[in-house]
Amino acid sequence: MKKSLKPILLSLILLCFLAFSQVGLAMAPNDPPPPPQPPSNHGQSGNQGESPIDGGVLVSLAMVAGYGAYKWLKVVQKKSQTAND
């Protein structure tokens, strides 16, 4: 039963892949609409929506340091365990 099921299942997967890829390659009936016009005050004195990244960088560095300390502690504990045995 397994020998006959494997080619059928493989053929079904290949058929689904080909069918869905053809749908994905279909062209749109019209050109997409043009992008909206920028607001009137945009670009007068640079970008108005600047966002700080300081908090994210500090959190990321803290997480990396914590993970490194955890791994270092595991190595030290493993070395002390093998030294005592």
N, C-alpha and C positions, 0 to 999 in steps of 0.2 A: 504494500500500500504506500509506503514511504517513497519508494523508487518512482512510482507513477505520479505522486503528488508534487514532488520537487520540480519537474519540468513544467507542470501546469502552473504552479505558483510563480515560477520564474518568468514564464510567458505573460502571466497576468500583470506582474510588476512592470515588465518592460512595456507592455501595451499601455498601462496607465501613465508611465513616464512619457512615452511618446505622445499620447493624447493630450496631456496637460502641457507639454512643451509647445505643441502646436497652438494651443489656446494662448499661451504667453507670447508667442511671436506674432499674433494677429495685430494688424495695424489699426490705429484709431481712425474713425471715420472723418474727423475734422482735425485741423490744427488746434493745439491747446490755446486758450485765451492768453493774451499778453499779461505780464505781471502788473500788479497795481502800481500806480504812481507813488513816489515817495512823498511823505508829508512836506509841507512847505518850509518847515524850520529845520529840516534835516541837512546836515552838512555845513551849517553856518559856522559853527565853532567846534568841529570835530564830532565824533560820535557822542551822543547824549547818554546812551545807556551803558556806561562802563560798569563792570561788576568786579568786585575785589576777589582775588583768588587766594589771599593770605590764609584764611581759615581752612580751606580745603588742603592746601599744601602742608600746613602744620598737622592736621589730623592724619594725613597720609604718612608723613614722616614719623609721627608717634606710633602708628600702627606697624610700620616697618621695623622701628626700633624694638617694639614689644615682641614682635614675632622673632626677630634676631636674638633677643635675650632669652626667649623661651627655648629656641633651638640650642643655644649655647648651654643653657642650664641642663637640657637633656643629655648633651654630650658629656658634660662634666659629671653628671650623676652616673652615666654609663661607665665612664672611666674609673670612677671611685668604686663602683660595684665590682668591676673586673679586677681592680687592684686588691680589694679585700678578699676575693675568692681564691 
